[in-house]
């Protein structure tokens, strides 16, 4: 079972960073930040042994 608290914190920090980039009108960087967070969350989830629940 994945550590959902760690996953939440990881995603929350990425969203906060992306919002900062959006406020600075760095749209490409914001998109990259969110895509990287999505990939990292997926890798974290899979490495915890979780599959389609």
TADA-V45830 format. One record per run of one state. SS is the DSSP state (alpha for helix, beta for strand, coil for the rest). FROM is the first residue (numbers start at 1). LEN is the number of residues. If there is no record, write none. Layout:
BEGIN
ss->(SS & SS)
from->(FROM & FROM)
len->(LEN & LEN)
END
This chain:
BEGIN
ss->(coil & alpha & coil & alpha & coil)
from->(1 & 4 & 24 & 27 & 48)
len->(3 & 20 & 3 & 21 & 6)
END
